[in-house]
Amino acid sequence: MPKSGIFAEVALVGVVAVWGWTFVTVKDATESVPIFTFLALRFTVAALGFAPLLLLRRRRAATLGQRTGKGRSTVGVGIGAGVILALGYALQTFGLSETASGRSGVITGISVALVPIGMGTLFHQKVRRAEWTGVVLALVGFLILGTGDAPLGAGDLLVLGCAVAFAAHVIALGRWASGRSVVALAAAQVTTAAILFAIAAVIFEGDQGLPQIEGSAWRAVILTGLVATTLGFAVQTRAQQVASPTRIALILALEPVFALLAGHLWHDEKFGLGAILGSGLVLAGMLSAELSPRS
């Protein structure tokens, strides 16, 4: 793999660590800020973070006499991916308000096992036996999680829906991101999500008035907006241009590990035997499809 590809994958590992940590951050913030309002603020900050990058890109292209390339199609792909992204984050955040942060991270990770199955179903790519095994292991682990420290609840099912949406997002970028501007594509996604969340906040939370947002919540907005979203999705979009969807999925498999660690360190979340076994099976399922020999 070229050095640029290796650098992109290493950068994505760092971003995944931040994403795992934000399960705790978001859970804490949404205890005092309505969920759609928090998400609208997060993605608005992220969209604003892309503004100087877009301006720099446009000026550089003008200086070099280049076209910015595939403008309309890039925006269209970004809007489509942004809708999927918004759905995933809405399901995840509502689910996170009803379940433990580490548990939510593990369930979200099931998306990794779903990626190759989705690629095979939607685009007729061959699905290997190891990939089917990975899905089965992940889903069995999910069910065992429900017999661990706490039974499966509505929050867990919402996060499972989030996993499906995130798998669709990885597949969409893997299919259509190649050859497009990383900055423009990522900016289109987060701007679309920001608009959708702002509309939802007005419709569903407008009667609550403007919430009093404390310093810790603003720190969560900045962290999740600029670092986890602006930087995070720029890095992910770049990585998906130089690596296969399954390699991206393997890296994303680290997210629940970081989420479990953060939940334990910050919320003192304990895991009984059933929860440990269930989490282990989910992780095994995520890794099974990626580490098995390819024919």
C-alpha positions as CSV (number, residue, x, y, z in Angstrom):
1,M,0.0,0.0,0.0
2,P,1.3,3.5,-0.8
3,K,2.5,5.7,2.1
4,S,-0.5,7.9,1.7
5,G,-2.8,5.0,2.2
6,I,-0.9,3.9,5.3
7,F,-1.0,7.4,6.7
8,A,-4.8,7.6,6.1
9,E,-5.5,4.4,7.9
10,V,-3.3,5.3,10.9
11,A,-5.1,8.7,11.0
12,L,-8.4,6.8,10.9
13,V,-7.4,4.7,13.9
14,G,-6.8,7.9,15.9
15,V,-10.2,9.2,14.8
16,V,-11.9,5.9,15.8
17,A,-10.3,6.3,19.3
18,V,-12.0,9.7,19.6
19,W,-15.3,8.3,18.4
20,G,-15.2,5.6,21.0
21,W,-14.5,8.2,23.7
22,T,-17.4,10.4,22.6
23,F,-20.0,7.8,23.6
24,V,-19.4,8.9,27.2
25,T,-19.2,12.6,26.2
26,V,-22.5,12.5,24.3
27,K,-24.3,10.6,27.0
28,D,-23.3,13.2,29.6
29,A,-24.2,16.1,27.4
30,T,-27.7,14.9,26.4
31,E,-28.7,14.6,30.0
32,S,-28.9,18.4,30.1
33,V,-29.4,19.3,26.4
34,P,-32.3,18.0,24.2
35,I,-31.0,15.4,21.7
36,F,-31.9,17.1,18.4
37,T,-30.7,20.4,19.7
38,F,-27.4,18.8,20.7
39,L,-27.0,17.1,17.3
40,A,-27.9,20.3,15.5
41,L,-25.2,22.2,17.4
42,R,-22.7,19.5,16.9
43,F,-23.2,19.2,13.1
44,T,-23.5,23.0,12.7
45,V,-20.1,23.4,14.4
46,A,-18.7,20.7,12.2
47,A,-20.1,22.3,9.0
48,L,-18.6,25.7,10.1
49,G,-15.3,23.9,10.6
50,F,-15.3,22.9,7.0
51,A,-15.8,26.5,5.8
52,P,-12.1,27.6,5.8
53,L,-11.1,24.3,4.3
54,L,-13.5,24.8,1.4
55,L,-12.3,28.4,0.9
56,L,-8.7,27.3,0.9
57,R,-9.5,24.5,-1.6
58,R,-11.3,27.0,-3.9
59,R,-8.5,29.5,-3.8
60,R,-5.9,26.9,-4.4
61,A,-7.8,25.6,-7.4
62,A,-8.1,29.1,-8.8
63,T,-4.4,29.8,-8.3
64,L,-3.5,26.6,-10.2
65,G,-6.1,27.2,-12.9
66,Q,-7.8,23.9,-12.0
67,R,-11.5,22.9,-11.8
68,T,-12.7,21.9,-8.4
69,G,-14.1,18.8,-10.1
70,K,-17.4,16.8,-10.0
71,G,-19.0,19.6,-8.1
72,R,-22.7,18.8,-8.6
73,S,-22.3,15.1,-8.3
74,T,-20.1,15.5,-5.2
75,V,-22.8,17.5,-3.5
76,G,-25.5,15.0,-4.5
77,V,-23.5,12.1,-3.1
78,G,-22.8,14.1,0.0
79,I,-26.4,14.9,0.5
80,G,-27.4,11.2,0.1
81,A,-24.7,10.1,2.5
82,G,-25.6,12.9,4.9
83,V,-29.2,11.7,5.2
84,I,-28.0,8.2,6.1
85,L,-25.4,9.7,8.5
86,A,-28.1,11.8,10.2
87,L,-30.4,8.8,10.6
88,G,-27.5,6.8,12.2
89,Y,-26.6,9.5,14.7
90,A,-30.2,10.2,15.6
91,L,-30.8,6.5,16.4
92,Q,-27.5,6.2,18.2
93,T,-28.0,9.3,20.4
94,F,-31.5,8.4,21.4
95,G,-30.4,4.8,22.1
96,L,-27.4,6.1,24.1
97,S,-29.8,8.0,26.4
98,E,-31.3,4.6,27.4
99,T,-28.4,2.3,27.6
100,A,-24.7,2.3,28.9
101,S,-22.1,4.0,26.8
102,G,-19.8,1.0,26.5
103,R,-22.7,-1.3,25.6
104,S,-23.8,1.2,23.0
105,G,-20.4,1.2,21.5
106,V,-20.3,-2.6,21.2
107,I,-23.7,-2.7,19.5
108,T,-22.8,0.1,17.1
109,G,-19.8,-2.0,16.1
110,I,-22.1,-4.7,14.6
111,S,-22.1,-2.4,11.6
112,V,-18.7,-3.7,10.7
113,A,-20.0,-7.2,10.2
114,L,-22.9,-5.9,8.2
115,V,-20.7,-4.1,5.6
116,P,-19.6,-7.1,3.5
117,I,-23.2,-8.6,3.6
118,G,-24.6,-5.3,2.4
119,M,-22.0,-5.1,-0.4
120,G,-22.9,-8.6,-1.5
121,T,-26.7,-8.0,-1.4
122,L,-26.7,-4.6,-3.0
123,F,-23.9,-4.9,-5.5
124,H,-23.8,-8.7,-6.1
125,Q,-20.3,-9.1,-4.7
126,K,-19.4,-12.6,-3.5
127,V,-20.1,-13.0,0.3
128,R,-17.6,-15.4,1.8
129,R,-18.5,-18.0,4.4
130,A,-16.3,-16.1,7.0
131,E,-18.3,-13.0,6.4
132,W,-21.6,-14.8,7.1
133,T,-20.0,-16.3,10.2
134,G,-19.0,-12.8,11.3
135,V,-22.6,-11.6,11.1
136,V,-23.9,-14.7,13.0
137,L,-21.3,-14.2,15.8
138,A,-22.0,-10.5,16.1
139,L,-25.8,-11.0,16.3
140,V,-25.4,-13.9,18.8
141,G,-23.2,-11.6,20.9
142,F,-25.8,-8.9,20.7
143,L,-28.4,-11.3,22.1
144,I,-26.1,-12.5,24.8
145,L,-25.5,-8.9,25.8
146,G,-29.2,-8.8,26.6
147,T,-28.8,-11.6,29.1
148,G,-25.8,-10.0,30.8
149,D,-25.9,-7.1,33.2
150,A,-29.3,-5.9,31.8
151,P,-31.9,-7.2,29.4
152,L,-32.2,-5.8,25.9
153,G,-34.2,-2.6,25.9
154,A,-35.5,0.0,23.5
155,G,-32.2,1.8,23.7
156,D,-30.3,-1.2,22.5
157,L,-32.7,-1.8,19.6
158,L,-32.3,1.9,18.6
159,V,-28.5,1.5,18.6
160,L,-28.8,-1.7,16.5
161,G,-30.8,0.4,14.0
162,C,-27.9,2.9,14.1
163,A,-25.5,0.0,13.3
164,V,-27.5,-0.8,10.1
165,A,-27.5,2.9,9.1
166,F,-23.7,3.2,9.7
167,A,-23.1,0.1,7.6
168,A,-25.1,1.7,4.8
169,H,-23.0,4.8,5.2
170,V,-19.7,2.9,4.9
171,I,-21.0,1.1,1.8
172,A,-22.3,4.3,0.2
173,L,-18.9,6.1,0.6
174,G,-17.0,3.0,-0.5
175,R,-19.1,2.9,-3.7
176,W,-19.2,6.6,-4.6
177,A,-16.4,8.5,-2.8
178,S,-13.6,7.6,-5.1
179,G,-12.3,10.5,-7.2
180,R,-14.2,13.2,-5.4
181,S,-12.9,16.0,-3.2
182,V,-12.5,14.8,0.4
183,V,-13.3,18.2,1.9
184,A,-16.3,18.9,-0.4
185,L,-17.8,15.5,0.1
186,A,-17.4,15.5,3.9
187,A,-18.7,19.1,4.2
188,A,-21.8,18.2,2.1
189,Q,-22.5,15.3,4.5
190,V,-22.3,17.2,7.8
191,T,-24.1,20.2,6.4
192,T,-27.0,18.0,5.3
193,A,-27.1,16.4,8.8
194,A,-26.9,19.9,10.5
195,I,-29.9,21.1,8.5
196,L,-32.0,18.0,9.2
197,F,-31.2,18.1,12.9
198,A,-32.0,21.8,13.1
199,I,-35.4,21.2,11.5
200,A,-36.1,18.3,13.8
201,A,-35.1,20.4,16.8
202,V,-37.5,23.1,15.9
203,I,-40.4,20.7,15.2
204,F,-39.9,18.3,18.2
205,E,-38.1,20.5,20.8
206,G,-39.1,24.1,19.8
207,D,-41.7,24.3,22.6
208,Q,-39.0,23.8,25.2
209,G,-37.4,27.1,24.3
210,L,-33.6,27.6,24.1
211,P,-31.9,25.4,26.7
212,Q,-29.4,26.7,29.1
213,I,-26.2,25.0,27.9
214,E,-23.5,24.6,30.5
215,G,-19.8,24.7,29.9
216,S,-19.4,20.9,29.9
217,A,-22.1,20.6,27.3
218,W,-20.4,23.2,25.1
219,R,-17.1,21.3,25.4
220,A,-18.9,18.2,24.2
221,V,-20.4,20.2,21.2
222,I,-16.9,21.4,20.3
223,L,-15.2,18.1,20.8
224,T,-17.8,16.1,18.9
225,G,-18.3,18.8,16.2
226,L,-14.7,19.8,15.3
227,V,-12.7,16.8,16.3
228,A,-15.0,13.8,15.9
229,T,-17.0,15.2,13.0
230,T,-15.1,17.8,10.9
231,L,-11.7,16.1,11.3
232,G,-13.2,12.6,11.7
233,F,-15.2,12.5,8.5
234,A,-12.6,14.2,6.5
235,V,-10.2,11.5,7.6
236,Q,-12.7,8.7,7.0
237,T,-13.7,10.0,3.5
238,R,-10.0,10.2,2.6
239,A,-9.3,6.7,3.9
240,Q,-12.2,5.3,2.0
241,Q,-10.7,6.7,-1.2
242,V,-7.5,4.7,-0.8
243,A,-8.7,1.6,1.1
244,S,-11.4,-1.0,0.5
245,P,-14.6,-0.9,2.5
246,T,-13.6,-4.1,4.4
247,R,-10.3,-2.6,5.5
248,I,-12.2,0.5,6.7
249,A,-14.6,-1.8,8.5
250,L,-11.7,-3.6,10.3
251,I,-10.4,-0.2,11.6
252,L,-13.9,0.8,12.7
253,A,-14.0,-2.5,14.7
254,L,-11.8,-0.8,17.2
255,E,-14.4,1.8,18.2
256,P,-16.3,-0.4,20.7
257,V,-13.0,-1.3,22.4
258,F,-12.4,2.4,23.0
259,A,-16.0,2.9,24.0
260,L,-15.8,0.1,26.6
261,L,-12.6,1.6,28.0
262,A,-14.1,5.1,28.2
263,G,-17.3,3.8,29.9
264,H,-15.2,1.9,32.5
265,L,-12.9,4.8,33.2
266,W,-15.4,7.6,33.3
267,H,-18.7,6.0,34.3
268,D,-17.2,3.0,36.2
269,E,-19.4,0.7,34.1
270,K,-19.0,-2.9,35.2
271,F,-19.4,-5.9,32.9
272,G,-20.5,-9.3,34.1
273,L,-19.7,-12.6,32.5
274,G,-22.6,-12.4,30.1
275,A,-21.8,-8.9,29.0
276,I,-18.1,-9.8,28.6
277,L,-19.0,-12.9,26.5
278,G,-21.5,-11.0,24.4
279,S,-19.0,-8.2,23.7
280,G,-16.3,-10.7,22.9
281,L,-18.6,-12.4,20.3
282,V,-19.5,-9.1,18.7
283,L,-15.8,-8.2,18.4
284,A,-15.0,-11.7,17.1
285,G,-17.8,-11.3,14.5
286,M,-16.4,-8.0,13.4
287,L,-12.9,-9.4,13.0
288,S,-13.8,-12.8,11.5
289,A,-14.7,-11.5,8.0
290,E,-11.6,-9.2,7.9
291,L,-8.9,-11.5,9.1
292,S,-9.9,-14.7,7.3
293,P,-7.9,-15.7,4.1
294,R,-9.3,-14.4,0.9
295,S,-9.6,-16.7,-2.1
